[in-house]
Amino acid sequence: MKCPESIEESPDTVHGRLLESVHISGYSFERASQEFEWLLEENRWKKIGTGYDDIDKFIATIDFSEFKISIEKRKKISKKLADLRATQRAAAKMLGVSQETVRRDVDTNVSKPKPETAPILEKTYDVDTNVSKQPAAPSGAKVAEMAAKAAGKEIKKEAAKEKKSKESNIITAESKKPLSSVCDLRNCSFSELFASGVKPDAVITDPPYPKEFLHLFNGLAECCENAKVPVVAVMSGQSYLPEVMQSLCKHLKYRWTLTYLTPGGQSVQQWPAKINTFWKPVLLFGEANEWLGDVCKSAVNDNDKRFHDWGQSESGFADIVERLTKPGQLVCDPFLGGGTTAVVSLALGRRFVGCDIDIDCVNKTQQRIESVLCRQ
């Protein structure tokens, strides 16, 4: 199997991207499993970092338990791990299934129990107190019929799981349409974007924090008010939070301040306040139509500055997008930057529109999206 990017990539690079895609609910299991299998081949997993000498230690770094994995794919992974002498316990933990399930995946001679057959037979032998003796035991044909029904239920359950697994692939059929039908990237200001008649279901954005950009928050809020955007979520720094709140609340209905945690990431030192901060406020505006938790978080050590100096992690923004929107809805980021909001929105089955006054940001986002979709 070739490396998802190119055969020249190092195991460290692929392992890092694998960890990223595991933490990001925004990517499909196909991408994660492809990179995982590549690392297993030719013992590339032994070359990660300072090296692993135990397959169990390596797979302990991966957690596929949040994915809806098809039975066929799970069996394939279980067998590959068995060939590398991984313990069934470690494989089960990584896949998020029982050790017995992994044992059945690996050993094709182990038959799957039919737990429903026994209760059916028990009910058949219940004593009827209105008659002098128990009814006769069911015939062999009847037992076979009941067993077939029980087995049929098991088959239907497995089929339902498989269907659910397919439907849960993050890159949905909607996002497999031509990119232009689900994604609109523009090189313009946010005021020009909204003046064109854009009507998003949600604005999720991370404007620049320095003092010279404070005026943008008032303009952004006014545009969202005029467009009647139902959900507006604005990430902000803390240094000028009072000024940011004042500008946004002038035009929008304040709902709550979400906490965006960055566990394991580098803290930002705020020298005037003498604070090491490990979180950011996400200011939420709009009507309270549904319940939601107020703590969002990035994956551990997912501090992504690859595409922009002010870039945020995909795992963190995937958490925000998933909490505040539904598949098929139109998400808008009028401060495109490195394109993180665009990538996770499309990956989660949303549509996207965004802009930036820097053409380089628009081009980089376009390339980044195409690169992600091509790996699916």
Steps between C-alpha positions, in 0.01 A plus 500: 500500500630843410512777754186721467713799403812365336743221561758757607316592820649389828318274747505791748309720255239236425465407870441866587236532232341173615473632857349817360236317298413278797440806717309683229154372465501693180692239304379164380621174644627405154772764520606397849503127421697554180777678683489251787540205263789672322682535830445132575655391172875437491504576876502875435343547843835404652656813345269754665679740734768319694347172388251244636611147585154373590196511270270533802677819606457645153128424465444640849564843340199450269134511600247390238222448756311814394474383138214292361711225345355252250529132593711425194747780575520406869580138414769612258670713764466230768671245276782737408566565867486129578763438231723753677440317832298778659299378797126473453451713808699789351327465163156497664575815696620682189195396296253566778360145504513202734793259509258224401411694183865525401545129573213419264643735237834322508381141543252420222425163664337663799125506449299794615267413788127538452392632841136543402440129436514397868238749626264392220526135605454593865171673424385196304539282811318735740240313708136576429327475839163451336589158359608181667833464323761704312464535126720279291845623408510660155582280207839505330347697215360757745834538677671548164244765409554689828878479465473634145294794625758573772781478245302726268478763771877485545553542127265799493686656794835459323353641178363800690839560658668481162249743351552739789875474453472594135265788579735631769794551266588862557541582132137463398344459160424871512868586528586267212315728261712742298687720747337816365156368600588473869783750543522868401834674568536869420778756500315796654415671827226366729283804424521421127418137569181583691406774254481228233200352678662211686258349756694251714346279767797574725804726510791331675815706489825602666581865415844648576550602863745798499369843595519640146235251387239575768288703256433183300281350772242778475482467121473123521217518754310751287527276192376196696211704637394618153527145360300366796758226566344258756830394662812713535809364680803726523828391655690778672811569697463622860709818493225711341204282588289786648534701178421195286191420707378858480529506119328166449222554755409827333348306210457139611310319775753357746438140597812366675879485515634157409835385635743379233769289666838428343627211718868425462554791263741783556366762735483858384683731736312824562778715642297806610260279696773247597279212389575170328175419325390157379152593376314752289147636515258423218225761516168350397206706371149408391188333636533208743314238296690189611703390799877480465806466720711811548848340494664433164852373467785429268673164502814467711800663331290596197646850464478546122689792341582323173268707286490835681689666784170547682357162401287293735487121530261299286400285796397805701301665223341169405367488858354850465347442156346171608343655811351803325389374157338206322601313183391682186497843663705791363793603722673832439847617608562858385859486629616195302868503600644151455161345427448290813128581529453419132676163521313372807163634381524311172638195677198500731255515210425873522516747211742790528547858388791718608725784402831668568657821373827308455492303173773270632266386778225425250734303272653308790155408632394380154808276475453374855138401439580326172783312667273373780217399266737318265610272784147378563 
